[in-house]
Amino acid sequence: MKLLILNGPNLNLLGKREPEIYGSQTFEDYFRTLQLQYNDVELSYFQSNSEGAIIDKLHEVGFSFDGVVINAGAYTHTSVAIADAISGITTPVVEVHISNVHNRETFRHKSYLSPVCKGVILGFGLKSYELGIESFL
């Protein structure tokens, strides 16, 4: 099984940015833990602060991977283009968020991605990614 974890803008700052919301672990460290935990799954990781790069990565893996776990960050609430990219591929996508976006600012309550994703997981910290992976197993 081949799965991609795809992170959007500012998630490269995990471990530094707002640790009271996002925790103190870097995603790279967490990803190594995931690889050990799911050693029978071919896990790939990609992060970009650029909307176009995220779309390009979805197009690249969207017909050959078994699933994508995406945390599009703020693009979740703004990007019709990423939603269109998800709609245009055959690989199923699960939307995840570290925090419960419904307990945050009002603009974070709307997701353009949710209607085109297989499911949505939010509010479980980094464990949200594990739950996303589990949804494909």
Salt bridges, closest charged atoms under 4 A:
GLU18 OE1 - ARG17 NE 3.16
ASP29 OD1 - ARG32 NH2 2.31
GLU60 OE2 - LYS57 NZ 3.21
GLU95 OE2 - HIS97 NE2 2.67
GLU105 OE1 - ARG104 NE 3.90
GLU105 OE1 - ARG108 NE 2.58
GLU130 OE1 - LYS127 NZ 3.40
